[in-house]
């Protein structure tokens, strides 16, 4: 698997930085989730950050996040 960041080549610096932020935010929320879920999450965060959610990096980032190990839920403190 190639690095999803390779698909950021050619984008302006601001868009690259936002894409990295989008990846971090989405990977914190849905690591290891099915591809459809991660793609929706990445698209939603990208849109919220003012990026085009149809860019090729969105699918590549979603595939990488989907391949991450799922995190166990953090127990709540009552």
N, C-alpha and C positions, 0 to 999 in steps of 0.2 A: 504494500500500500504506500503510495506517495504521500508526502506531507500535505495536508489540506492547505497549508499556508502558501504552497507553490501556486495555488490558484489566485492569490492576491497580486501576483506580478502584474504590473501595468496600471494598478489603481493608484490614485493620489495618496499621499502620506496620510492625510486625515481619514480617508476611507479605510486604509489598512489598519490604522490604530483602532478605529471603531469596530472593524471586523474582529480584531483580537479581543476587544472588550465583549463583543457579542458572544464569541466562543466561550470566554471565561464565565460569563453570566449563565449561558445555557448549560454548560457542562456542570455547573454547580447545582442546577435544578433537575436535570434529567439524565445523569450518566447511566449508561447501560440500558436505557429505555429502547423500545422498538423504534426503527428508523422513521416511521410515520410521526411518532411523538416527538422525536428529536428534531426532525425537519420543521414541524409546526412551531416548536419552541424557538429554534434559531430564526425562523422567519419573523416570528412575533417580536423578538428582541431586536432584530435588524430593522424592522419597520419602526419600532420605538426610537431607535437611534438615528433615524432618518436615512437609512440605507435601502437600496433596492433589494427586496427579498428574493428576486429572481436571478441574482448573480450566481455564477457557477460555484463560487466558494461556499455558498450556503449549503448546498447538497454535500459537498466534500466535508465541511465542518460537521454537519449532522451525522454523516457516516462515521466519522471519528468519535464523536460523542457517544453514539450508539454502541461502539465497540469498547468503550470504557467499562471497567467493572462497576456494577451497581453498588451504591453506598447503602449501608444499613441505616434505617431511620434512627434519628437521635431521640433517646427517651426523654419525655417531658418531665420537668421537675414541678411537682405540685406542692 
